[in-house]
């Protein structure tokens, strides 16, 4: 894994890659540099077999405060299109990657930063964290997949409320609405996420990855289509070393020790 990022920190330990947005002096807003580095890091992780799970978090007081508004005023249509393309690519990399991605929301997650968290598979939030669809406050619509994720997570009515008003949610409110999976004390965020991520990294990687893809696909498919996808996916999972290890562990009445998950 690269170590020469300018606005990211990235390190891998026991199969867990932790990516930290590192513009803490600017609440980790999305500069052109950090957007490119996030894309590069995710692409590298996608092809790195040693990475089994990924954590996204932020340095300082914010997870990510969204776009860098200082550059928005003079942005022409070409630059705006490029900015949106980069945001869209990051979201696509998160959702399409067949590895679990956990957002550890340590502070403010606003605008596109909020939606980057929602794109992740699991969202841990510190009790002091704040979530906000702040786009309307600067005359914009949600980006980063906000118009996709919000209605699916909380329904169209509540999604419209958050988008139309731009109101700030506490971590507890976000959890009640279904935007955060877990809320933990601030001092326990890092350890709780690390423990959870390690458990995913030690799991059957092919099965977890396929389950992620099937869940994402299910919102756009019929039951019959999903049953068909399940047939193909399960047949492939049954050929993996992880499945054989799981069966052996079941018979021996012990916990499975999953490994590479490769096809036999």
N, C-alpha and C positions, 0 to 999 in steps of 0.2 A: 504494500500500500504506500502511495506517495506520501512524502513528509514535507514537501516544499510549497504547500498551499499558503496563500497570503492572508486569506480571510476565513479559513476553515481550520479546524483541528480534526484529525482523523487518526484513530488508533484501533487496533484489533487485538482482542484478548479472548482466548478460549472460544473462538468461533463467533464472537460478537464484535461487530464493527460499530464504534461510536463516532458519529459525525457531529461536531459542535460548531454552530454558527459563531464566528469569533469577531464580530464587530460590536463589542459590548458598549463602546462609547457612542454608538449610533443605534442602540437597541436592535442590532442585527438586521437592519433594513437591507433589502435585496439590491445591492449594487450590481453592475455588470460583471465585476470580477467574481463576487461570491456566487452569482447564478451559474456562471461557467464552471466554477470549481465544484459546486454541488453536482452538476451534470457529470463532470469528469469522474468524481468520486463514486457516484452511483453506478456509472457504467463500468468502472473498474470492479466494484463490488459484485456486480451482476455476473461477471465471468470468473470471479475468484472463488474456487471451490472451498477454500478454507473459511470463507465467510458464510455463516449459517443464519445469522440474524443481524439486524441493523437497528441502531438507536439514533434518532435525530433529536438534538437538544440545542440550547443556546447558552452562550456565556453571559454572565451578568444578570441584569434585571428583566431580560426579555427572552422568550423563545425566538420570536421573529416579529417585528413590527410592520411587516409588509414591504411595499415598494418604497424606493428612495424618493420621496416627494420633492426633494430639492432639485431633482433633475426633470421633473414632470412638466414644469411650466413652459420650457422651451423645446419640448420634445415634438418633433414633426411626425407625420404619419408613418414614415418609414421606420424611425426609431421606436415609435410606439408599437408597431407591428413586431419588430425584433424583440422588444421587451416581453410582449405577450407570448411570443413563440418560445422564449426561454422559460417563462413560467409554466407554460403548457407542457414543455418537454420534461421539466422536473416532475410535475404531477404524473405524467404518463410513465416515467421511469419508476416512480414509487408504486403505482398501482399495477404495472405490468410485471414487476420483478417477482419471480417465484421464490421469494424469501420473505419472511415476516419482518415488517418494519414498525418500530415502536416510536411514537412521539413522546418525549419526556418534556412536558410543557412546564418550564421552570418560572415563567413570569408572563409578560404580555404576549399574547398571540392575536395579533390584529391584522385586518385586511388579508392580503395574500398569505401572511404568516399563519393566520387562523386556518385557512383552507389547506395549507401544506400539512398542518397537523391532522386535519380531517381526512386527508388522502391516505394517511398511515393506517395500518391494520389495527393497532391498539393505541389508545391515548391515555397516558398517565399524566395527571396534573397535580402540581403542588397546590396546597390550599390557598396560597397567595396568588395563584395564576389568574389571569383575566383573558376572556375571549370576546372578540368584537368583530362584526362585519362592518368595518368603519368606512367602507367605500362611499356611502351616500354623503358622508361629511365633507367629501371633496368632489361631489358631483359625479361619481363613477358607479358602475355596476360591479357586482362581485366577479372576481376572476380567480384563477387558480383552482377552478372546478367548483367554486362555491355554489353556483346555480345547479350543479349536478349533485353534490354531496348533501347539501342541507335538506332539500325536500325529501331525499331518500332516508335520511337519518331521523328527521323530526316531523316530517309532513309538510305540505305546501303552506298551510296557514301559519305555522310557527316560523317557517323559513321566511315568509314574506314579512312577518313582524320584525325579525332580526335584521333583515336587509333594508326594509323601509325606514326603520328607526335608527339603526346603527348603535343600539344600546349595548353597553358593556355587561357581560355576564361574569359572575364569580365562578370559581371552579365547581362549587357545589351546585349552582344552577346549571352549568354545562353538563354535569354528570346526570342530574335529574332529567334533563332534556334528551340525553343520549349522545351528546357531543364528546364527552369524556368517558372513558371506560372505568378508570379508577382515579380517586382523589386520595392523596396521602399527605401527611405532614411534610412541610418544606424540607426538614432535615432528613427525612426518610426517602425523598424522591430518588436520589441517585442509587441508593442501595436497593430499593424496591424494584426499580427498573432493571438494574444489573441482575438481580436474582431471577426476575421473570425472563429476561433476554437469554440468560444462560440455560434456563429450562427449555426454551424454544430451540436454542442452538444444539442442545443435546437430544432433540427429538428426531423423528423420522422426516428428514428434510424433503424428500420427494412428496410424501403424503401431505405435509403441511403446505408446500408450494402449490400442489394441485388443488387442495381445499380452498386456498386463497383465490385461485383463478376461477373455480367453479362458483364461489360465493359472489364474486364480482359479475360473472356472466349471468347469474340467476335473475337479476333485476330486469333483464331484457329478453328472457326466454320463457317459454311455456314449461309446464311440468313435464310433458312428454320429451321436450328437448333436453331438459336437465337430466331426466332419467337416462337418456341416451349418452349424454356426456359422462355421467357417472359410470355407466357400463365400461366405456373406454378407459377412463381414468383408473377405475378400480382394477381392471385387468392388468394395467401397467404397474400399479402399486404392488400387485401380487407377485410380480417378477423381481422385486427389489430385495437386496440383502436385509434391509430394515424389516421387511415383512417376515422373512425367515427367522430373524433374530427375535422378533416379537412373539412368533409362534413358539420358538424354543423356550423363551423366558416364561411364557404362559404354562407350558408343560412342566417346567422345572420349578414353578412357583417362586420366581424371582423377578426383579425389575429388569426390563430390557436395557441393553447397552447398545443403543443405535450408533451406527458409524456413518459411512459415506452415503448410504442410500442409493448406491449405484445399481444399475441393472446387472443381474447375474449373467 
